[in-house]
Amino acid sequence: MVCSSNSVRADLVEKYVFERFAEVVQHPKVLDDIIKKLNRDRTQSVKPLQKGIEALDKEMTTLENQRKRYTKLFETGTLDDDIFVERVTELKNEQVKLAHRKTEAEDELRGNTSAPIPAHHIKLLLA
């Protein structure tokens, strides 16, 4: 079997890129559209992380409510000591796991720079 070369001539690619770049610089509307799309994409990229953090918060609240319920049952004498300790330990372990996942998601969110790119900054760089 013979492999064919899928090479692209660098001079043609460079010419295309420079022509496209010149078009963008010469037509502010094109540049504005590109910047708007980039900003929209950057904003959209953090939404899954934000939703994930909200879901983790909700799950942690549910676990805390369950812990309170078990504590009430224990205090009223409805729940056996061994079962209470076992359930509360399980809930605590799950809360620790969720808190760790939330911290990781928050760190990732902080590292994801989704702040809009000011158009005037780009225009200054291209001038």
Residue frames as qw, qx, qy, qz and C-alpha x, y, z in Angstrom:
[[0.000, 0.891, 0.454, 0.000, 0.00, 0.00, 0.00],
 [0.416, 0.239, 0.008, 0.877, 1.33, 3.41, -0.96],
 [0.148, -0.736, -0.459, 0.476, 0.46, 6.44, 1.18],
 [0.333, 0.679, 0.265, 0.598, -0.30, 9.62, -0.64],
 [0.314, -0.115, -0.302, 0.893, 0.95, 12.89, 0.70],
 [0.073, -0.823, -0.552, -0.115, -1.73, 15.22, 1.95],
 [0.423, -0.284, -0.108, 0.854, 0.62, 18.15, 2.24],
 [0.163, 0.925, 0.342, -0.008, -0.57, 21.68, 1.86],
 [0.547, 0.408, -0.021, 0.730, 1.65, 24.25, 0.28],
 [0.370, -0.533, -0.380, 0.659, 2.66, 26.77, 2.94],
 [0.115, -0.080, 0.205, 0.969, 2.79, 29.65, 0.47],
 [0.274, -0.409, -0.623, -0.608, -0.86, 29.11, -0.49],
 [0.476, -0.611, -0.605, 0.182, -1.98, 28.87, 3.11],
 [0.352, -0.379, -0.170, 0.839, -0.03, 31.99, 4.08],
 [0.018, -0.136, -0.392, -0.910, -1.50, 33.89, 1.15],
 [0.381, -0.542, -0.662, -0.351, -5.03, 32.87, 2.13],
 [0.484, -0.575, -0.488, 0.444, -4.49, 33.79, 5.79],
 [0.251, -0.249, 0.008, 0.935, -3.04, 37.21, 4.91],
 [0.150, -0.289, -0.519, -0.790, -5.89, 37.91, 2.47],
 [0.463, -0.602, -0.643, -0.105, -8.46, 36.95, 5.09],
 [0.459, -0.472, -0.330, 0.676, -6.65, 39.03, 7.70],
 [0.117, -0.017, 0.213, 0.970, -6.61, 42.03, 5.36],
 [0.289, -0.468, -0.620, -0.559, -10.33, 41.60, 4.76],
 [0.500, -0.616, -0.564, 0.231, -11.02, 41.58, 8.49],
 [0.370, -0.365, -0.132, 0.844, -8.91, 44.68, 9.08],
 [0.018, 0.081, 0.375, 0.923, -10.47, 46.56, 6.16],
 [0.463, -0.429, -0.505, -0.589, -14.06, 45.73, 7.13],
 [0.144, -0.293, 0.615, -0.717, -14.83, 46.60, 10.76],
 [0.786, -0.096, 0.025, -0.610, -18.21, 44.83, 10.55],
 [0.841, 0.161, -0.516, 0.003, -16.46, 41.51, 9.87],
 [0.317, 0.287, -0.669, 0.608, -14.15, 42.06, 12.84],
 [0.433, -0.233, 0.356, -0.794, -17.07, 43.03, 15.08],
 [0.882, -0.016, -0.209, -0.422, -18.96, 39.88, 14.03],
 [0.706, 0.214, -0.626, 0.253, -15.93, 37.71, 14.78],
 [0.058, 0.277, -0.603, 0.745, -15.48, 39.31, 18.21],
 [0.650, -0.175, 0.138, -0.726, -19.19, 38.91, 19.02],
 [0.900, 0.048, -0.388, -0.192, -19.06, 35.22, 18.09],
 [0.512, 0.256, -0.663, 0.483, -15.92, 34.68, 20.19],
 [0.202, -0.261, 0.479, -0.814, -17.49, 36.41, 23.17],
 [0.802, -0.101, -0.057, -0.586, -20.72, 34.42, 22.79],
 [0.838, 0.132, -0.528, 0.045, -18.74, 31.15, 22.59],
 [0.283, 0.294, -0.647, 0.644, -16.66, 32.09, 25.63],
 [0.465, -0.231, 0.325, -0.790, -19.79, 32.86, 27.66],
 [0.882, -0.002, -0.214, -0.419, -21.48, 29.62, 26.58],
 [0.640, 0.290, -0.682, 0.204, -18.43, 27.53, 27.50],
 [0.020, 0.240, -0.699, 0.673, -18.84, 28.19, 31.24],
 [0.660, -0.201, -0.036, -0.723, -22.56, 27.39, 31.43],
 [0.843, -0.074, -0.525, -0.086, -22.10, 23.61, 31.82],
 [0.437, 0.118, -0.626, 0.635, -19.68, 24.22, 34.70],
 [0.263, -0.210, 0.274, -0.901, -22.10, 26.61, 36.38],
 [0.788, -0.156, -0.247, -0.542, -24.96, 24.13, 36.00],
 [0.745, 0.036, -0.634, 0.203, -22.77, 21.36, 37.39],
 [0.173, 0.159, -0.559, 0.795, -21.95, 23.44, 40.46],
 [0.530, -0.192, 0.066, -0.823, -25.65, 24.22, 40.98],
 [0.847, -0.081, -0.452, -0.267, -26.46, 20.50, 40.78],
 [0.568, 0.082, -0.661, 0.484, -23.74, 19.69, 43.31],
 [0.133, -0.211, 0.383, -0.889, -25.10, 22.37, 45.67],
 [0.722, -0.163, -0.152, -0.655, -28.57, 20.90, 45.36],
 [0.821, -0.009, -0.570, 0.027, -27.28, 17.39, 46.05],
 [0.344, 0.156, -0.609, 0.697, -25.31, 18.63, 49.07],
 [0.399, -0.221, 0.202, -0.867, -28.44, 20.33, 50.43],
 [0.837, -0.114, -0.355, -0.401, -30.38, 17.09, 50.02],
 [0.688, 0.054, -0.638, 0.341, -27.70, 15.18, 51.94],
 [0.051, 0.205, -0.482, 0.851, -27.73, 17.77, 54.72],
 [0.626, -0.199, -0.013, -0.753, -31.52, 17.50, 54.98],
 [0.853, -0.056, -0.507, -0.107, -31.23, 13.71, 55.20],
 [0.451, 0.148, -0.633, 0.612, -28.63, 14.06, 57.96],
 [0.262, -0.218, 0.310, -0.888, -30.98, 16.34, 59.90],
 [0.789, -0.146, -0.257, -0.539, -33.83, 13.88, 59.43],
 [0.770, 0.007, -0.608, 0.194, -31.70, 11.00, 60.78],
 [0.193, 0.201, -0.541, 0.794, -30.63, 13.15, 63.71],
 [0.525, -0.228, 0.099, -0.814, -34.27, 13.92, 64.59],
 [0.869, -0.092, -0.405, -0.269, -35.17, 10.25, 64.38],
 [0.606, 0.117, -0.629, 0.473, -32.21, 9.40, 66.60],
 [0.043, -0.240, 0.417, -0.876, -33.10, 12.10, 69.14],
 [0.682, -0.187, 0.007, -0.707, -36.68, 10.85, 69.38],
 [0.485, -0.268, 0.809, -0.196, -35.45, 7.31, 69.93],
 [0.828, 0.402, 0.124, -0.371, -36.97, 6.04, 66.68],
 [0.708, 0.591, -0.384, 0.049, -33.62, 5.14, 65.17],
 [0.919, -0.312, -0.034, 0.239, -31.13, 2.62, 66.57],
 [0.323, -0.828, 0.310, 0.339, -27.64, 3.95, 67.51],
 [0.572, -0.175, 0.654, 0.463, -25.79, 1.67, 65.10],
 [0.442, 0.622, 0.568, 0.309, -28.03, 2.52, 62.16],
 [0.009, -0.987, -0.101, 0.123, -27.77, 6.24, 62.98],
 [0.401, -0.677, 0.449, 0.423, -23.97, 6.15, 63.06],
 [0.563, 0.106, 0.695, 0.435, -23.82, 4.12, 59.85],
 [0.335, 0.781, 0.487, 0.205, -26.21, 6.40, 57.94],
 [0.100, -0.977, 0.038, 0.184, -24.64, 9.64, 59.15],
 [0.502, -0.478, 0.546, 0.470, -21.17, 8.34, 58.28],
 [0.522, 0.360, 0.656, 0.409, -22.35, 7.41, 54.77],
 [0.175, 0.929, 0.318, 0.076, -23.89, 10.85, 54.33],
 [0.305, -0.861, 0.239, 0.329, -20.76, 12.57, 55.60],
 [0.564, -0.187, 0.626, 0.505, -18.56, 10.58, 53.19],
 [0.413, 0.609, 0.582, 0.345, -20.84, 11.47, 50.30],
 [0.031, -0.985, -0.134, 0.102, -20.79, 15.14, 51.34],
 [0.445, -0.639, 0.417, 0.470, -16.99, 15.11, 51.35],
 [0.529, 0.155, 0.668, 0.500, -16.92, 13.63, 47.83],
 [0.244, 0.823, 0.468, 0.209, -19.40, 16.21, 46.57],
 [0.219, -0.936, 0.053, 0.270, -17.49, 19.06, 48.21],
 [0.516, -0.369, 0.543, 0.549, -14.32, 17.85, 46.51],
 [0.428, 0.439, 0.650, 0.448, -16.06, 17.69, 43.11],
 [0.050, 0.950, 0.309, 0.004, -17.50, 21.16, 43.68],
 [0.366, -0.777, 0.257, 0.443, -14.07, 22.57, 44.53],
 [0.508, -0.056, 0.641, 0.573, -12.64, 21.05, 41.36],
 [0.291, 0.688, 0.584, 0.316, -15.48, 22.51, 39.27],
 [0.123, -0.970, -0.127, 0.168, -15.06, 25.93, 40.88],
 [0.463, -0.547, 0.425, 0.553, -11.31, 25.85, 40.22],
 [0.449, 0.243, 0.675, 0.533, -11.96, 24.96, 36.60],
 [0.126, 0.871, 0.459, 0.121, -14.53, 27.75, 36.35],
 [0.274, -0.884, 0.094, 0.367, -12.06, 30.28, 37.80],
 [0.475, -0.327, 0.577, 0.578, -9.44, 29.12, 35.31],
 [0.379, 0.499, 0.664, 0.408, -11.84, 29.51, 32.41],
 [0.067, -0.379, -0.037, 0.922, -11.54, 33.13, 31.37],
 [0.236, 0.559, 0.751, 0.259, -14.92, 33.80, 29.87],
 [0.018, -0.709, -0.181, 0.681, -14.80, 37.57, 30.23],
 [0.590, 0.755, 0.282, 0.042, -15.79, 39.30, 27.00],
 [0.583, -0.043, 0.228, 0.778, -13.01, 40.55, 24.76],
 [0.129, 0.797, 0.175, -0.564, -13.40, 44.32, 24.31],
 [0.693, 0.613, 0.304, 0.228, -13.56, 45.08, 20.58],
 [0.127, 0.975, -0.170, 0.070, -11.51, 48.24, 20.97],
 [0.564, -0.596, 0.546, 0.169, -8.59, 46.20, 22.41],
 [0.756, 0.197, 0.556, 0.283, -8.51, 44.01, 19.33],
 [0.440, 0.859, 0.187, 0.182, -8.77, 47.01, 17.04],
 [0.194, -0.920, 0.337, 0.057, -5.85, 48.67, 18.84],
 [0.679, -0.331, 0.610, 0.240, -3.75, 45.51, 18.42],
 [0.679, 0.415, 0.528, 0.298, -4.50, 45.36, 14.73],
 [0.211, 0.973, 0.064, -0.063, -3.84, 49.04, 14.09]]
